[in-house]
Amino acid sequence: MNIIQAIAQELSATAAQITAAVELLDDGATVPFIARYRKEATGGLDDSQLRTLAERLTYLRELEERKQTVLKSIEEQGKLTPELQAAIEAADNKTALEDLYLPYKPKRRTKAQIARENGLQPLADSLLADQNQDPEAAAQGYLNEQVPDSKAALDGARAILMEQFAEDAELIGTLREKLWNEAEIHAQVIEGKETEGEKFADYFDHREAVRSMPSHRALAVLRGRNEGILQTALKYQPDETPITEQSDYEKIITRHFHINNKNKWLRDTVRLTWRAKIFLSLELEALGRLKENADTDAITVFARNLKDLLLAAPAGRLTTLGLDPGYRNGVKCAVVSDTGKLLDTVIVYLHQENNMLATLAKLIKQHGVKLIAIGNGTASRETDKIAGELVKAMPEMKLHKIVVSEAGASIYSASELAAKEFPDLDVSLRGAVSIARRLQDPLAELVKIDPKSIGVGQYQHDVNQSQLAKSLDAVVEDCVNAVGVDVNTASAPLLARISGLNQTLAHNIVAYRDENGAFDSRKKLLKVPRLGEKTYEQAAGFLRINGGKEPLDASAVHPEAYPVVAKMLDDLHIKAADLIGNREKIKQIKPAAYTTEQFGLPTILDILAELEKPGRDPRGEFQTATFAEGINEISDLQTGMILEGVVSNVANFGAFVDIGVHQDGLVHISALSNKFVQDPREVVKAGDVVKVKVLEVDAARKRIALTMRLDDEPGTQAKRSDRPSENNRRGDSRSAKPQRQEKAPANSAMADAFAKLKR
């Protein structure tokens, strides 16, 4: 119950909501299923809240388990008191618990333990209790064979007191928070590494409060340290402070143990305890906490960008020519049908321009190509130019060309999945297939690639990899289930992301489909090997069957709610086919009349929304941007230019924008709007089409400063300290860009053309 109450308070929910959600999770229900089909039980907790709930539930359960282990260990030592037990049971985090356990935790033989074995504990207690006595004189009474002189006795007593001071849970907690709130991290370049570490130049002499250090700067400094370019230290007092002067932290220790400032021996003991023992430990903790916070922040940014990319509007079912650019190895070309089926492949070469134009023109006419998808890697601008010539030369084909991100395409090409799908196709050509398909439907294609390779995050190789993978997998799962999939056309990797399914069941569905033909009803899924009733309950609502026996199978209405719809049909005296999509008839239905104990008002409203627009896709209409003519390289840019671009990545410090010159420009957070912006995603997200002005161009460092405040004057620079040490660059899987879409201007000729094309 304590866990339930703690989570309820954190999520601003009721205990009943949390209890219901926990019971569902423990029973094997997935987050997408609970969020979509169990709103009555959870009071409408969304997928984000449920993800947080699941994480906190795991953490707090682990904490409770650890508490029992700690209590058992201390009890076995015969040292468990009612006060200590109460403190342990009240600990609300793992750090506080380990602080309490530290004095009792089995450890290697320490100097303090040896001193106790030599009979020096009474001396240590005496020196702390009676601070007016002479330490040298007091030590004389404790000499023995193992303690030959007063120096050895006092050293042993000091070791005991230092351990005692350093293991006081209340004291350590106070010092930890004070250090975190007040300390600064100081980064300096290692002598002789200036040239080698030029990309870390912003941090060659950088000092900043550790508590408020943004994640991108923290990760940049930590990367510089790991690469041997920077050295870091935590500073807790002004550099000019005399070494003999007590710091505020030492004064806290002194007050905590009621130490007389006139007792030099005890003051020296306090100084040694702080500087040689406590601070070193807390410094490591603080840097670890900084890294952990930065990881969490960076992973959150990555996850949000990934969600925007996965939910980007698909170009739709149009025959597409995918071009994977290259110089020496040529431009790999693949034509895929409107359903994603591979139709043709060829390799052409940029230095044979006439032959390339003729070959591609033949492919376009032969297969009725409507879209040309161009990968954004090496030679993309030259390839884009050729594609532009084709568009102009073939107006009757109504062609459109779009540059898309090829991040992860090479990884897919060499994967086991690609080998199974295209066993006889050269690895280099598989990438062109992926580029074409990700334009048609980004979600369906990108689920085949490890999310970390999609490249919409900063420093993803520096953060906690297991935490990153878990977070990104959750995003992919939520996105796939939000859109739903056609069970008769979806690939195994896409099906595997559906609530309740896994790789094995996804392959079983595909195998059953291949052997027995298309599914004509959801109920037939129960014939798939190893797909039982529980799995069916979790998955059925997210699987669509178009043109089947049951019209509702094409919607997000769960089969368990079909009887509710049947009652609506009886009351209206019509068939399902006549109700679905009929707004006037649906308006006649009074939701309250169909609520039951199982299906409350939220579910009834969801059902009516689905009936109005069955299988509706939450993604928007496909739109794209038009890059300025003649702007191909960073050298073509001039300050003051106003250009159209596509947001390729959003970080906490601003947004990167692709303006078509191989190098993304940065709109600093302060230049996103005339109003104060707390989070860049309040203004833009990956895929948005925006207008920007060029403020500054640094060709040598490949940096472009942009602004979305078009009245800003050139020369206004984004704060360099807010830049990462590694900007987005073409062909780098760490930072390659997502495709451009959404939010094109209302009067965009390209948007109008696509709308007509889709109709």
N, C-alpha and C positions, 0 to 999 in steps of 0.2 A: 504493500500500500504506500510506503514511503516513496518508492520509485515512481509509482503512478502519480502521486501528488507532486513530486519534483518536476516530472515532465509536463504535467498539466500547467503548472505555474510558468514554466519556460515557454510553452507554446500559447499561453493565454487561453487555454481550453479547460473544459470541465473534466473532473476525474472520470465521469461516465464515458465521455468521448474517448479518452485515452485507454480506459479499460477495454472498451469495445475494439479499438484498433489493435491493442496488444493481443487480445484473444484471437483476432483474425490472422494476425501475423504468425502467431504461435501455431495456428491451425494450418499454416502453409499458404495462405492467401498472399498474392503479390501486391505491391504498392499500386500499380495501374488499375488492378481489379477493384481494390478497396476504394480508391479515389473515384472510380467511375460508377461502380454498381453497389456500393455499400454506404451511400451518403447518409441514409437514415441512421445507421448504427453509429457512425463516427461524427455525426453532426456536420457533415460537409467538409471534413479535413481534406485539403488538396494534396497533390502528389509531393509538393515541396515540404509541406508540414509532415507528411507521413515519412518521408525520407529522413528528416531530422529526428522524428520520433524513433524510428528504427535504430539510428546511430546512437542516440542517447540511451535507448533501452539496452543495447549491447554494452555500452560503457558502464552504465550503472549496475547492471547485473555482474559484470566483471569486477566492479568495485566491491559489491557485496560479497562475492566469492573470495576476493582477496582479504576482506575484513575477517572472514571466518578463519582463513589460513593464519593470519597474523595473531588473532586471539588465541588460537590453538597453540601456536609456537610460544607465545609469552606465558600462557598458562602452564605449559609443560616445563618452563623454566622456574615456575613457582613465583613469578613476579607480577602476576596480573592482579591489579587492585580495582575496586569498583569505580574509582575516578578515571583510571586509565581505560577501562572497558567502555565507560560512557563517552570518553573523548574519541575513542576509535569508532564507536558506533555512530557518532555524530559527524565524523569526517565526510565531507561532501565531494571530495576529489582525491585522486590517487596520490598527488603530491603531499597533501596534508596527512594522508594515511601513512605514507612512507616516512615522513618526518617523525611521527609518533613511534613508529616501529624501529627507527634507526638505533636507539640505545640498546635494543634487545635483539637486533638482527645478528645472527651468527656471522662472524667475520674472522679474517686471518689474525694471527697473534700480533697485537699492536704494542707500541712502546708503553702505552698506558696499562695494558694488561700485564705486561712484564713487571711494571712498577708495582702494580697491585700484588702480584705474586711475591714481590720482594718486601711486602709489608708497608708500602708507602701511601696507601689510601688514607690512613689516619693523619699523616702529615699534611696531605693535600686538604683534607677537611679542616684541620686545625688552622692552616695558613689563611683559609678563606673565612673561617668563623672569627678568629682573633687577628685582626689586621694590624694591631699595634705591636705585635711581637717581632723580634728580629729573625728573619728567615734563616740566617746562618746558624744562629743559636738553636732555633727549633729543630733544625735538621740533624744536630748532633745526637739527638736521642733515637735516631732511626738507622744508625750505621750498623752494618753487619757484613758478613762475608761477601754478599752480592752487592752491597752498597758501601764501598770502601771509604768514601769521604762525603763531606757536606754537598759538594757540587753534584755528585751523582744522585744524592738524595733529593736535592732541589730540582734537578733535571727530571727525575721520575715524577715528582709531585706536579711539576709544570705539565708534563705529558698527560697526567690524569685530569688536571683542570682544563687543559685545552680540549680534550675529548669531551669532557662534561659540558663545557661551554658550547662546543660545536654540535652537540646532539640535543640541545634544548629546543624542542619543537616550536614552542611559542616564540622564542627569540629568533630562530631561523626564519620563521614565517614573516616576522616583522622586518628583518633585514632583507629578505628576498623581495618583498613588495617595495621597500624603500629604494633598493638598488634598481629595480625595474622602472620605477617612476622617475628616478633622478639621473641615472647613469647615461653616458654618451658612448657610442661606439666610434672609435677613431681608426680610420683606415689610412695607411701610408704605403707608398710604393716601395718595394724592396730595392735597395740601391743596385743599379746596373740593369734593372728590368724595365726602364722607361720606354725604350724603343719597342721591345718585345710585347709590352703590355699597353700599347698606345690606345687600344679600344677601351681601356679602363682609366683613361686620362682624367675623367671627371672625378675619380676617387683617389687620385694620387696623394691628396692631403684633405681628407673628408672627415668631418666630425658632425654627428647628428644624434639627437636623443633616441635611444634604443626603443623606447616605448612607442614613439610616434613615427618611426621610420617606415615609409611605404614599402610594400612587398617587392616592387620592382627594383628599388634601390638596395634593399637588403639582399636580394638574390644576386644582384650584380656584384656587390661587395664580397659576398660569400663565394661567388664563382671566382672572382679575382684572387681570393685567398687560396682556394683549392687549386688554382692553376699556377700558384707560386709567384704571382705578380704583386699581390698586396699582403701586408701584415696587418692584423687587427688586434685591438685591445679595448677593454672596457674601462672608461675613465669615470671615477666616482667623486673626484674632488679636483679643484683647480691645480694645474701643473706646477704652479709656483708655491704651493703649500709646503712648508718645511717638513721633512720626513719625521722630525721629532714631535710634531704637533699631532695631537689626537684628532682623528677624523670623526665626523658625526656618527659614523657606524661604530667606532670603538667606544664612543661615549654611550651609545645605546647598550652595548655589552656591559660596560662599567656600571650603569644605572641598574640594569636588569639583575645583576648579582650583588648590588649594594657594595661596590668596591670603593674604598677610600682613595681619592686621587693622590694622596700623599704617599701611598704605598707603591714605591717604584717597581718592586718585584712583581706585584700583581698587575700594575699597568703594563709592564713589558709582556706579561703573560697574555693580557688582552690583545696587545698589538700583534703578537705572534699568532694568536688564534685567528684574528681577523685576516691578516695579510697572508699568512702561510697556509691557512686551513679553510676558513669560511669563505673568504672572497674568491679564492680559486675555484671552489666548488660552485658558488653562486654565479660566477662569471660563465662557467660552462653551461649552467642551467639557463642563464639569461640568453646566451647565444643560441642555445637549443630552442628556447621559447620563441626567440626572434625568427629562427628558421621555420619552426612549426607554424607560427602565425603567417609568415610569408608564404609558406607552402599552401596553407588553407586558402589564403586570399588569391594566390595565383591560380590554384585549381578551380576556385569559384569563377574567376574570370574566364578561364579556358572552357569550363562547362557551359557558361552562358553563351559564349561565342559559338561553341559546337552546336548548341540547341538552335541558335539563329540560322546556322548553316544547314543543319539537317532539315529544318522546317522551311527552308527557302522554297519559293514557288517553283514547281517543275515547268519546264518548257512544254511538256505534254507529249502526246503520241504523234510525233512527227519524225519522218525518216531523217536521220542525222549522219553527217560525215564528221568523224573524229580525226583530228590532226595532232599527232605527237611530234612537235618540232625537233629538229636536230641538224647539225651541219655535216660532219663527216659520215655519220651513219644514216643520213637522210631523214626525211619527214615520213613518219609511219602513218598510214591512212587506213581507216576502217569505216565502212558504211554499215549502220545498224538500222533495222526496220523500225516501224512505229511501235512495235512491241519489244524492241531491244534485241531482236535476233540478228546475229552477224550475217551480212549479205555478201560483203566483198572486202578485200584488203589489197593494198599495194604500197610500195615504198617509192617515193620520188625525192629529187634532189634540188635544193635551192639554186645551185650553180647551173642547173639545166632548166632555166625558168620556162622557156617555151614548151619543153616536153612536159614539165610539171603542170602548166596550165591546161595543156591538151588532155593529159591523163585525168586530171581532176574533173574537167568539164565532161569528159566521157562518163565518168562514174556518176556525176550529178544527174545527167540526162537519163542514163540507164536505169537508175534506181529511184528517180523522182525525189532527190534530196531537197529538203526545205531548210535545214539548219546546218551550219558549219561550226563545230566546236573546236577551238584552238587551245591547246595546252599553253600555260604561261611560263614555261621554262626557257632554256637556251634556244635562241633563234625564233622565239615567238613573234617578235615584231616583224621579222622578215616574212615569216609564214602568214602573219595577219595581213601584210601588204598584198601578198599573192591572193589571199582569200578575198580581199577587197576588190581586186581586179576582176575576179570571177563574178562577184555580185554585180558589178557594173556591166560586165560583158554578157550576162545572162539574165536580163530583166524579166524574161518570160517565166523563169523558174521561181521568181519571188523569193530569192535566197536571203538569209540573214546570217551574219557571222557574229560569234560571241567568244571572247577569250575567257576560259574557265581555269580554275585552279587544277593543277595536275598533282598536287600534293598527295602522296600515297599511291599514285598510279603504278609506279615501278614496284612497290611492295606487293600490290595486288597481282601484278604481272607474273611475279616469281613465286606466288603462293600456291599451295596445294589445291586450293579452291579453283584458281584460274587454270591450273593444269588439268583438273578433272573436267572443267567446262570446255576448254579448248585444247585437247591433248595434242592436236596436230598443228596448232598455230604457234608461230615463233613468239618467244617471250616478248620481244620488242613491239610486236603488233598488238599484243593483249592490252598494252597501255592505251593505245588509241581507241580500243573498244570501250575501256573504262571511261575515258574522257568524253566520248559521245554519250554514253549512258548517263553519266552524272549530270549532263545538261538536261536530258529528258526527264530524269527523276533523281535528284540528288540523294534523297533518303534511301531509295532502293539500292543504289550503287555504293554509297559510302558506308553502309553497314557491313560491307564485305572487307573493309579495311580497319585495321587497328585504329581506334579513335586518336591515339597519341600521334599517329602519322599523318593526320589530316591537317595539322599545322595551323591552328587558330589560337594558339596560346603563346605566352612568353615564358621562357626558362623551364619548359616542361621536362627537360632532361635533368634539371637540378632538383626538382621537388620530389617528395615521397612518392615512389612509383606505384606502390600498392594502393595508396590513397587516391592517386590520380586515376588509376585504372578503374577502381571501384566507382568513383564519381562519374567518370565518363561513360562507363557501362550503364549506369543508372540513367544518364541523360539519353543515351541511345534507346534504351528500353522505353522510357517515357514518350519519346518522340514517335517511335514506331507504333506504339499502342494508341497514341493520340490520333494518328492518321488512319490506322487500321491497314490491313493488307488483303489483297485478293488471293484467296487460298489456291485458286487454280492457275495463277501466273507467278506467284511469289517464289523467289529463290529460297533455298534452304537457309542461308545466312539471315535472310530477312524474317523468315518464319521462326527461327530460333530466338528472335528478340521478342516474340509475342508472349504475353503473360501466360505463365504455366508451362510453356514449351522449353525445350533444350535442343542441343545439336542432334541428339539421337532421334527425338520425336520429329524434329523438322525434316530430317532425312527420311524417316519412315513415311511422313505425309507425302513427300515428293515421290518416293518409290511407289506408294499406293496409287498416287495420281497417274504416274507413268504406266503402271500395269493395268489399272482399271478405268482409266479415263477421268475426265473432270468430275469433281464433286458436284452433285446436283442439289445437295442439302447439307446443312450443318450437322444434322444427325448422323450422316454417313461418316463423319470424322471418328465416331465411336468404333468404327470397324478398323481403324488404323492400329497396327500392333502397338501395344504398350500405352495407348492413349485411353485412359480410364475416365470414369465419371468426374472425379475431382479435377483432373487436368482439363476436361471438357468445360467444366464450370468456369475455370479461370480464363480459358482461351477463347471460347466460342464468340463472345461479344466483339472481339477485336478482329475476327476472321470474316471476310465478306465473300459471298457467293452471288455473283451477278447472273441473272437469267436462270435461276434455279426454280425448283418446285414451289418454294416458300418465298414470296416477295420480301418478307422481313429479313431474310438471310442476307440481303444486300445492305442492310442498315446496321447501326450500332445498338439496336434494341437487343437485349440479351434474351436467349430462348426461354429463360425462366419467366420472362415477362410477357411472353406471347399470349397467355390466357387473358391478361389485362387488355391487350389490343383486340383480342377476339370479342370481349365484352363490348368494347367501343363499337366494333363493326356490327354486332347484333343490334345495339341500340340505335345505330344510324341506318341499319338495313342496307348496308353496302358491303362490297368485297374489299379485301386489302388493297388490290391494285387500283381501286377507285378512290381510296382514301389517301394513299401515299402521294405526297406532292400536291394534294388538293387543299390549299390554304383556307378556302371558304368553309369546307366541311370540318377541318380541324378546329377552326375558330368556334364552331358550335359545341365542341366538347368542353365540358366543365371539369377541370382537373380534380377538384375536391370530391366529385362523385365516384372516382375510381381509386381513391386511396384505401389501403388496407393496412393491416399490421405489418405485412412484409414489404409493401410498396407504398412509401410515403409520398408527400407532395414533390420533393426534389426528383424522385425517380419518374413520377408521372409527367412532370414538366420536361425532363430529358427525353422521354418517349415521344411526346408531342413534337418536340423540336426535331427529332430524328424523322418522324413521319412527314414533317413539312419538307425537310431536305435530307432524304435518306443517303447515308454514306458520305455525308458532306466532308470535304477536305478542309481542315483548318488552315491550310497554307493559302497564301494570297495568289493573285494573278501574276503570271510571269511578266517581268519587265526588265529592261536593261538600259545601260547608259551608252552614250556615244562619245568616244574620245576625240579630242581636238586633232584636226588634220595637221600633219607636219611636226607633231610633238611626239618623237619616238625615243629620244635619249635624254638623260639628265642635262646634257649640254644644250638641248633645245629650249630649256626653260629660262624664262626671264622673270625677275621680280615684278609683281604687279599683275601678272597674267591671271585671268579668271577662267577656271577650267571646270569641266564636269568630271567627277570621279566616283569610284565605288569604295565604300568602307570595307576594307579587307580584314581588319582586326581591331578589336576594342580592348584597351588596357585601362588600368585605373588612372593613368596620367593623361589619357587622351585617346585619339583614334587614328589608326593608319589608313591612308586613302590611296588607292591605286588610280593614278592619273595617266597610266599608259606609258611609263618611261623605265620599266624594269625595276625601279626602286620606289617603294611606297613612301609617301610624304606623311609627316606627322602633324596632326592638328592637336595642339596642346589643349588640355582640359579648359584652360582659361580663354581659348580662342574658339570654343565650340558654340558659344552663344553670348549675347549681350547681357544675359542674366547669369547669376551665380549658378554653377553646376556642381553638384555634390558627386554625382556618378555619371560618367560619360554616356552610359546606356540610357540615361534619361532623355538624351538628345538623339543618339544614333545607335545602330546595331550593325553587325556584320551583314553585308549585302545591300545596305541602303545606298541610293544614288544621291550624291550631294554636290553642291557647287562650292568651290574653294578658290581662295586667292593665294598666289605664291608670295611668301614673305621673304624667304631667304633660301639660297641654294649653296650648299657646300659640297661641290663635286668631289673634292679630295676625300672627304669622310663619308661620301654617299649619303648625305642628309638633306632633306627638303623640309623646310618649315612652312606649314600652310595655315590658313585661318578660314573659318566659315563665317566670320564677321567681315563681310565684303567691303566695309568702309575702313578697315584697318589699313594703315600705311605700311609699305614694304620696309623691312629693317626691324620690324617687331619680331623678336625671336622667342621661340619656345624655350623654357628654362632647360638648360642643358643637363642640370642635375636630375631632371625628371625623365631623361631618356635612358632606355636600357643600353647595355653595352653592345647589344646586337640587334640591329633593326631588321625589318622584314626584307629578305632578298630573294630574288627569283631563283628557283631551282633548289632551295634549301628546305628540306622537309620539316625543319624546325619552325619555319616561319612562312611557308608558302601560303598563298592567299586563297580564300574561298571565292566561288564564282559571284559575279555581281548581279544583283537583282533587287526588286522591291523599291517602292517609293520613287518611281520615276516621276518627273513632272507631269501634271495632268495633261499638258498640251504636247507631250512628247510624240513626235511622228513615229518613232520606233515602237512605242507602246501601242499606238493605234494600229500599226501594221500587224503587230503580233496578235492583237485582239481579233482583227479580221481574219488572220491566218488560222487561229484556233477555231473560229466560227465556221 
